[in-house]
Amino acid sequence: MSCSRVIAALLLVLGAACQPLPKPFSHVEPDHAMLYLPDRGGIIVQPMADAPPQTSAALSIAMVYALQQANVPAQTHGGNAESAFLLSRIVDPGHDAHILWELYDDAGEPIGEHQQSIEGTPIPAWAAGDPLLMADLANAAAPEIAAMVQEQLWAEAEPTKVHVAPVVGAPGDGSLSLTRAVKAKLIEIGTELRDEPGANTVTLAGAVDQQPLPGGQEVMLTLTWTLFDAEGVEMGAISQSNAIRKGSLDGAWGPLAVYIAEFVAAGVSDLLLEVDRRRAESAEDGDSTGS
């Protein structure tokens, strides 16, 4: 049975709760491209004290680049009152030689450490600060180091709240049904809702668009769900679309609204995780991410 017939038939069997209902619009495409990574104190990479000068300098630069690739601001000098500091040293008890990476916060309190084996590292390349070797070492260690600061900030951040705006452009009772269903599903997965936009609150705006398809019997129904920050800046979007029989949703949406909301809530949850991560990294109390 085609998707258009499924939707048309769905409206005729609303009372048949014992029957398994199909799930059109299950394909959700989240767009994270507009999520903005704000700057914060970042990490100051200190030189390795017990390494040859050229090795220490090359490894520090490589680590800065590797951390930046992991979405963590980093540099070898400067910083501010919120900057963390990354120290490193060689630990060689005669076997299992490794680099000990130690991360400290701005108050000098330890955040975490990571041991990186250097057994088998070519001594001439190490002593010369070979750029390829330094890059390999930094790229291998950076994800663990980045996770230390990202997880700490994310854990401290207050979860973002959501204001669900009324859906616009939906035929029939779609605006009311979709808005209610999305709110219910978001609450079900633990999202805290707000009646109005405000601090630490993003707005989820749903819009429905219909475009006629060749033949005139069907339309392409597209639902777009967009997250906006408190200043109205677009942060991310979710798109759903399906071909339906023209006029088949001019009445009650019924269970279809619930099915759509189920997948929307999952997509919004993914976007909110990114919002919370990146808002936490900004260290800006009560502010949502934005560009």
Secondary structure as GFF3:
##gff-version 3
##sequence-region A 1 291
A	DSSP	alpha_helix	3	10	.	.	.	ID=ss1
A	DSSP	beta_strand	29	31	.	.	.	ID=ss2
A	DSSP	beta_strand	43	45	.	.	.	ID=ss3
A	DSSP	alpha_helix	53	69	.	.	.	ID=ss4
A	DSSP	beta_strand	74	75	.	.	.	ID=ss5
A	DSSP	beta_strand	84	91	.	.	.	ID=ss6
A	DSSP	beta_strand	98	104	.	.	.	ID=ss7
A	DSSP	beta_strand	110	117	.	.	.	ID=ss8
A	DSSP	alpha_helix	123	128	.	.	.	ID=ss9
A	DSSP	alpha_helix	131	156	.	.	.	ID=ss10
A	DSSP	beta_strand	161	164	.	.	.	ID=ss11
A	DSSP	alpha_helix	174	188	.	.	.	ID=ss12
A	DSSP	beta_strand	201	212	.	.	.	ID=ss13
A	DSSP	beta_strand	218	228	.	.	.	ID=ss14
A	DSSP	beta_strand	234	245	.	.	.	ID=ss15
A	DSSP	alpha_helix	255	282	.	.	.	ID=ss16
###
